[in-house]
Amino acid sequence: MKIKDNFILREIAGSYVVVPVGDLSLDFSGVITLNETGAFLFERLQKGAEREELLQALLEEYNVTPEKAAADLDIFLKKVSDADVLE
């Protein structure tokens, strides 16, 4: 999985936002806000991480059970997919 090239992640005043750039900014209205964990996952998706890599990264970075990490990851992936941010 990979984030489309025309989306970038920025930290603004302690908040993380995903904004479209280039021609995509004409078709995509608004911004996507993320929490720290969402930004953590988004950065890895920009590099083309797959679900299992993302899950492992969550388990290494955060004190969370595998079941909770997997459930939260699936929710996050559905949201970015529904927002048409993934290639």
Backbone as CSV, one residue per row, in Angstrom:
resi,resn,N_x,N_y,N_z,CA_x,CA_y,CA_z,C_x,C_y,C_z
1,MET,0.843,-1.172,0.000,0.000,0.000,0.000,0.889,1.236,0.000
2,LYS,0.377,2.261,-0.646,1.162,3.480,-0.718,0.222,4.673,-0.835
3,ILE,0.617,5.768,-0.187,-0.114,7.023,-0.293,0.138,7.600,-1.682
4,LYS,-0.874,8.158,-2.291,-0.711,8.817,-3.581,0.306,9.945,-3.451
5,ASP,1.066,10.173,-4.506,2.127,11.169,-4.484,1.625,12.585,-4.220
6,ASN,0.398,12.868,-4.542,-0.115,14.231,-4.442,-0.664,14.586,-3.060
7,PHE,-0.342,13.788,-2.050,-0.735,14.108,-0.680,0.515,14.221,0.172
8,ILE,0.551,15.262,1.008,1.682,15.430,1.910,1.186,15.591,3.343
9,LEU,2.015,15.188,4.265,1.723,15.290,5.689,2.520,16.452,6.249
10,ARG,1.846,17.313,7.019,2.507,18.445,7.652,2.078,18.533,9.103
11,GLU,3.016,18.952,9.944,2.684,19.246,11.338,2.542,20.755,11.463
12,ILE,1.399,21.173,11.924,1.114,22.595,12.072,0.615,22.833,13.483
13,ALA,1.400,23.567,14.252,1.040,23.920,15.627,0.652,22.695,16.454
14,GLY,1.412,21.619,16.307,1.159,20.417,17.083,0.093,19.491,16.536
15,SER,-0.518,19.865,15.422,-1.527,19.019,14.779,-0.974,18.508,13.455
16,TYR,-1.400,17.331,13.069,-0.964,16.737,11.807,-2.093,16.850,10.797
17,VAL,-1.758,17.340,9.608,-2.751,17.459,8.547,-2.181,16.886,7.260
18,VAL,-3.071,16.303,6.473,-2.736,15.797,5.146,-3.411,16.731,4.157
19,VAL,-2.613,17.250,3.241,-3.159,18.183,2.259,-2.797,17.724,0.853
20,PRO,-3.665,17.999,-0.098,-3.366,17.676,-1.495,-2.467,18.757,-2.082
21,VAL,-1.644,18.374,-3.035,-0.779,19.321,-3.730,-0.932,19.126,-5.232
22,GLY,-0.478,20.087,-5.986,-0.537,19.989,-7.441,-1.958,20.009,-7.953
23,ASP,-2.180,19.339,-9.067,-3.497,19.306,-9.699,-4.575,18.718,-8.793
24,LEU,-4.172,17.828,-7.906,-5.138,17.194,-7.012,-5.804,18.212,-6.084
25,SER,-5.108,19.291,-5.785,-5.686,20.297,-4.888,-6.922,20.955,-5.503
26,LEU,-7.072,20.862,-6.815,-8.248,21.419,-7.474,-9.478,20.533,-7.296
27,ASP,-9.251,19.218,-7.157,-10.350,18.264,-7.057,-10.681,17.855,-5.624
28,PHE,-9.737,18.004,-4.717,-9.897,17.531,-3.350,-10.147,18.728,-2.456
29,SER,-11.294,18.767,-1.825,-11.597,19.914,-0.966,-11.371,19.528,0.488
30,GLY,-10.694,20.383,1.207,-10.475,20.164,2.626,-9.116,19.575,2.933
31,VAL,-8.949,19.213,4.187,-7.734,18.574,4.667,-8.142,17.390,5.539
32,ILE,-7.220,16.514,5.765,-7.431,15.371,6.647,-6.578,15.612,7.882
33,THR,-7.178,15.551,9.049,-6.413,15.709,10.281,-6.125,14.341,10.874
34,LEU,-4.928,14.207,11.426,-4.500,12.949,12.021,-3.972,13.191,13.419
35,ASN,-4.098,12.187,14.265,-3.429,12.244,15.552,-2.003,11.726,15.367
36,GLU,-1.253,11.662,16.449,0.148,11.242,16.359,0.293,9.842,15.767
37,THR,-0.583,8.935,16.164,-0.519,7.567,15.656,-0.875,7.518,14.175
38,GLY,-1.874,8.298,13.768,-2.232,8.368,12.356,-1.073,8.907,11.521
39,ALA,-0.383,9.918,12.032,0.778,10.470,11.322,1.896,9.433,11.238
40,PHE,2.083,8.686,12.312,3.075,7.604,12.366,2.817,6.591,11.249
41,LEU,1.557,6.194,11.104,1.183,5.233,10.064,1.258,5.857,8.671
42,PHE,0.816,7.086,8.544,0.828,7.772,7.251,2.244,7.854,6.695
43,GLU,3.200,8.192,7.546,4.598,8.285,7.103,5.089,6.953,6.553
44,ARG,4.694,5.876,7.172,5.119,4.559,6.684,4.404,4.184,5.393
45,LEU,3.155,4.599,5.269,2.420,4.345,4.029,3.010,5.145,2.862
46,GLN,3.589,6.300,3.146,4.237,7.071,2.083,5.411,6.292,1.493
47,LYS,5.985,5.396,2.276,7.121,4.592,1.826,6.686,3.242,1.270
48,GLY,5.371,2.989,1.262,4.866,1.758,0.669,4.775,0.579,1.617
49,ALA,4.596,0.829,2.901,4.490,-0.264,3.880,3.204,-1.062,3.675
50,GLU,3.291,-2.335,3.918,2.126,-3.216,3.859,1.519,-3.356,5.253
51,ARG,0.343,-3.930,5.324,-0.392,-4.022,6.586,0.433,-4.666,7.693
52,GLU,1.081,-5.778,7.414,1.846,-6.473,8.455,3.014,-5.627,8.952
53,GLU,3.645,-4.871,8.069,4.723,-3.966,8.491,4.171,-2.867,9.398
54,LEU,3.011,-2.341,9.041,2.385,-1.301,9.856,2.024,-1.845,11.234
55,LEU,1.473,-3.045,11.264,1.100,-3.665,12.530,2.326,-3.868,13.407
56,GLN,3.397,-4.369,12.830,4.625,-4.590,13.595,5.186,-3.273,14.122
57,ALA,5.137,-2.230,13.308,5.626,-0.914,13.734,4.806,-0.391,14.912
58,LEU,3.487,-0.574,14.855,2.627,-0.150,15.964,2.991,-0.887,17.250
59,LEU,3.199,-2.178,17.142,3.512,-2.983,18.321,4.858,-2.609,18.919
60,GLU,5.808,-2.237,18.080,7.126,-1.832,18.571,7.111,-0.440,19.179
61,GLU,6.286,0.445,18.650,6.279,1.849,19.071,5.356,2.132,20.258
62,TYR,4.243,1.417,20.331,3.220,1.717,21.330,2.965,0.516,22.237
63,ASN,2.544,0.806,23.442,2.209,-0.227,24.410,0.744,-0.622,24.193
64,VAL,0.538,-1.559,23.275,-0.805,-1.953,22.878,-0.812,-3.450,22.569
65,THR,-1.953,-4.075,22.786,-2.053,-5.506,22.486,-2.116,-5.699,20.968
66,PRO,-1.696,-6.851,20.483,-1.800,-7.118,19.047,-3.223,-6.995,18.520
67,GLU,-4.201,-7.422,19.313,-5.597,-7.358,18.877,-6.069,-5.909,18.732
68,LYS,-5.731,-5.084,19.706,-6.122,-3.669,19.669,-5.411,-2.954,18.524
69,ALA,-4.125,-3.232,18.350,-3.365,-2.609,17.265,-3.947,-2.992,15.911
70,ALA,-4.282,-4.257,15.721,-4.845,-4.721,14.451,-6.206,-4.084,14.180
71,ALA,-7.039,-4.007,15.206,-8.369,-3.406,15.038,-8.250,-1.920,14.680
72,ASP,-7.399,-1.197,15.413,-7.214,0.230,15.136,-6.589,0.460,13.764
73,LEU,-5.648,-0.397,13.387,-5.012,-0.283,12.077,-6.037,-0.475,10.965
74,ASP,-6.905,-1.454,11.107,-7.919,-1.692,10.082,-8.870,-0.500,9.939
75,ILE,-9.215,0.132,11.058,-10.062,1.327,11.009,-9.338,2.443,10.266
76,PHE,-8.066,2.653,10.593,-7.272,3.700,9.940,-7.165,3.439,8.430
77,LEU,-6.838,2.213,8.056,-6.684,1.887,6.633,-7.994,2.075,5.875
78,LYS,-9.113,1.749,6.491,-10.411,1.961,5.842,-10.658,3.445,5.625
79,LYS,-10.335,4.256,6.613,-10.559,5.695,6.502,-9.696,6.315,5.404
80,VAL,-8.424,5.944,5.316,-7.587,6.533,4.263,-7.984,5.991,2.896
81,SER,-8.447,4.760,2.867,-8.929,4.200,1.607,-10.204,4.913,1.165
82,ASP,-11.135,5.125,2.088,-12.391,5.825,1.775,-12.134,7.261,1.336
83,ALA,-11.073,7.883,1.856,-10.719,9.248,1.478,-9.996,9.303,0.138
84,ASP,-9.765,8.129,-0.461,-9.089,8.005,-1.759,-7.675,8.578,-1.731
85,VAL,-6.971,8.273,-0.650,-5.602,8.740,-0.467,-4.596,7.653,-0.876
86,LEU,-5.031,6.398,-0.907,-4.132,5.286,-1.269,-4.134,5.049,-2.768
87,GLU,-2.969,4.628,-3.269,-2.871,4.250,-4.684,-3.606,2.947,-4.921
